[in-house]
Amino acid sequence: MEEASALLERIANCEQEAVKLRKAISLIEGQATREAPHSTEAVDSKFQASNTKLKYQAGHLRKSILEEEAKLMQHATGMLRLLNTAFTLAVRHAYPSVSVTSLVKRTEHPRFGDYQCSAAMAIASSLKNSGEKSNPMEVAKNIVNSMPQCDFISKCEIQGAGFINVHVQPWFVSQMITDILKHGARPPIVEKKRVIVDFSSPNIAKEMHVGHLRSTIIGESICRLLEYVGHDVLRLNHVGDWGTQFGQLIAHITETCPDFATTSLAVEELQILYKVHVIGTICDKVLVGF
């Protein structure tokens, strides 16, 4: 589980590094544009040398971005997560100012491929609201052209109003199934959190029933699922102020059952004695008030 948290932290660091590198490229390219050559031969030579250096730095930074994005793809697990990561990177390349979630979903019919991305419509609408002219088909083409190298994708087709239909490589699906058969299902990579699960919290001075058992089983199942994906789980089962209840019960048994030390009482009998004592205490308080 600690490895999963480390991978998640690595993914976040990769994304931050990619953003920094893109900003550095923009600054370098802007500097190269502003440094216009002058008429003298010496200044022209200096500009060419500076421009060559800046182009080299920009190329090096672009290579670094590709390496960081490749690491992001390596950390992704599961087909849907892989595709969402790939399309997220593509959208960031094509439209850095636009943020879109839930990019990919499974198709409802085989003729539309295996998965489908409908982000083009939302992006086109966002661009239109910001004053930029665009249409979903154009946005879809830009997204597909900005896709990173993905061996598991057979092809991407643009249909309808800008839907991107994704066809997955059969050999890659076979490889994933084989891996699950050999090593079992692996938990998704999530951010580790502290989770508190409140159980049935029964009143232990009363008889328990099937409702307590049901909620306890459900609570334990939830805890095990959360622990499986790497969360730190705290189980809570508050039993209340049991000292008062048992103190009252012991006092009433002492008064009404002198042979309690040698005679065992059933749970039902203890519950009846407790209720009788509580009712008697209430009656005493009412009579005192008159």
N, C-alpha and C positions, 0 to 999 in steps of 0.2 A: 504494500500500500504506500509505503514511503517512496518507492520507485515511481508510482503513478503521480504522486504530488510533485516529485522532481521533474518528471516529464512535462507536467502542466506548467510549472514555473519556467521551464526551458522554452516552451511554446510562446509564452508571454514575452520572454526576453527576445526571442527571434522576431516577433512582430514589432516590438519597440525598436530593435536594431534596424529592421527594414524601413521603418518610417524615417529614422534619422538619416539613413543612407539616401533615401529619395530626396530629402531636404538638401542634403549636401550636393547631390547632382544638380538640383535646380539652381543652387547658388553658384556652382562652378560654371554651368552653362550660361547663366546670366552675366557672370563676370567676363566670359569669353566673348559674349555679344557686345558688351559695352566697350571692350578694348579694341576700337577701330584703328586700322593702320593709317599712318601718316605718310606724307609724300617722300620723306627722306628714306634712303636705303637702309640706314642703321636702325631706325625706328621700325621699319617693316620687318627686318630680320628679327628684331626683339619680339615683335608681336607674334610672328610665326612660331618662334620657340616657345613663347608663353601659351599660345593656343594649342600647340602640340602637347604640351605638358598637361593642360587642362583636359584635353580630350582623353589622354591616357588615364588621368585620375577618374574621369567620368566612367570610362570603360571598366576600370577596376572596381568602382563602386557598384556598377550594374551587375558585374559578376558576383560580387558579395551578396547582393540582393537575391540573385538566383539561388545561391548556396543556402541562404537563410530560409528561403521559401521551400527548398528541397527538404530541409530539416523538418519544416512544418508538416509536409506530406508524410514523412517517415513516422511522425508521432501519431498521426491519425489512425484510428482503428475502426473497422467496420465499413462496409461499402457506402452507406449513407453519409457517414462522417467524412470519408475520403472525398466524396463528390462535393459535399458542402465546403470542405476546406479548399478544394480546387476552384470552385466557382467564387468563393469569397476572395481568393487571391486575384482571380480574373477581374472581378468587379472593382477591386482596389486599384488595379492597373489602369483599367479603362475609365473609371469614374471615381477618383480618390475622394471627392467631396460628398459622395452619396453613401449612406449606410443602409443596408438591407439585411434582414434576418430571414431565416427559414427559406433558403434559396431552392433547395431540391426536395422533391417528394417522389414516391413511387407512382408510376403511371397506372391508369385504370384499364388500359387495353394494350396488348402486345404491339399493335400497329404504331403506337406512339413511342416505341422503344422500351427500355427498362426503367428509366427515371426521367423526370422532367423538371426543367428550371423555368419558372415563370417570373423571374425577377425583372425582366426587360420592361414589362408594363409599369411596375412600380417605379423603376428608375426614370422612365420616360415621363411619367406624371410628375415626379419630383423635379426633374429638369425644367419641365414646362412651368411649374409653379415659381421657379427661380428666374424665369425669363429666358431660358435657353430653348431654342427650337430643336426638337428631336422627335423621333417616332419609335415605337417598340421594335420594329424590324431592324432599324439602324442600330439601336442599342444592343439587340441580340447578336448582331453580326460583330460588333465591337467586343462583346463579352467573349464570344467564341474565338475571335482572333487573339484575345489576350490570355487564353487558357494556358496554364503551365503544361509542361510535358507530362502526360499521364499515360503510362503503358496500359492501364486497366480500362481505358476508354477506347472503344472500337471506332465510333464516329459520333458527331453531334449534328443534328439536323434542325433547321429553323422552319417552323410551320405556323400557320394561322396568324394570329395577331402578335407574334413574337415569342411563341413558346420554343424552348430549346429542348429537343428530345435527345436523350443520351442513350447510346447503346454500349453495353459493357462487354468486355472481352470474356468469352466463355471460359477460357483457360484460367483467367484470374479468379472467377467465381469458384471453379473447381479447386483451385489452390487454397482458397479461403476455407472451403468446406473440409478439405483434407486436413488443414491445420486445426480446425475445431475438433475433428474426430480424433486427432492424435493428442492434442494438448488441452482439449476442453474449451468451453466458452470463457473468454477473458473479460474482466470488468472494463467499463469505459473509463477514460481518463477524466477525472473531475477534480475540482478544487476541494481540498480537504477542509471540512468544517466541523464545528462542535455541535452535535445534535442531541436534544433531550427528548426522550420518549416517555410519556406518562402512562403507566399501566392502569389496571382496574381500580387500584386504591380502595380495597375493601375495608369495611368496619369489622375488625376481627373480634369484636364483642358479639357479633351476630353470625348466624349460620350463612355460609357462602352458598352460591347457587351457580347454575351453568353460565349465567351472564359474566361472572367474574372469570371463569375458565376461558370463555370465548375471547374476551378482550385481552386476556393475558397472552393467549396464543397468537393473536393478531399483532400485539405489541412486540412480542419476541421475534416474530417473522419480519416485521419492519426493521427491527434492530439488526438482524443478521444481514438483510439486504444492504442496509446503510454501511455496515462494517465491511461487507464484501467489496464495495466500490471505494473504500478507503476513508470513510468518515470516522471521527472520534465520537462514539455513542455513549450517552449517559442514561442508564435505565432508572426510572423513578417509580416507586410503588408506595405512595404515602398511605400509612395505615391509621392516621389520625391520632387523637389523644387517647390511646388505649389504656393508659394508667388509670384514668378516672373510671372508665367502664368496668375494668376488672377489679378495681378497689371497691366499687359499689356492689359488684357481684359477690366478691368474697365476703363482704360485710353481711349481705343478705343470706348467704349460705350458712354462715356462722350462726345467724339468728334463727333460721328456719330448719336447718338440717344438722342437728347435733352430732350425728354419726357420719358426717361427711368424710372424716379421716379414714374410715374403713369401707364406706359405700361409694361406689363410682356412680356418677351422674351422667346420663346421655347428653349429647349436645342440645337436643330438643328441650330437655328439662332445664339445662343451664340458661337457654334462651328465654324460657317461660319465667324463670326466677328473676332474670334481669329485667324483663318487661314489668313484672309485678313490682319490683323494687322501684323502678322509674315512676310507675303510676302512683305508688304509695308516696314517693317523695313529692310529686306534684300536688297530691291531695293535702299533704301536711302543710305545704306552702300556702294553699288556698285557705285552709282552716285557720292558719295563723293570721291571715289578713282580715278575718271577721272579728 
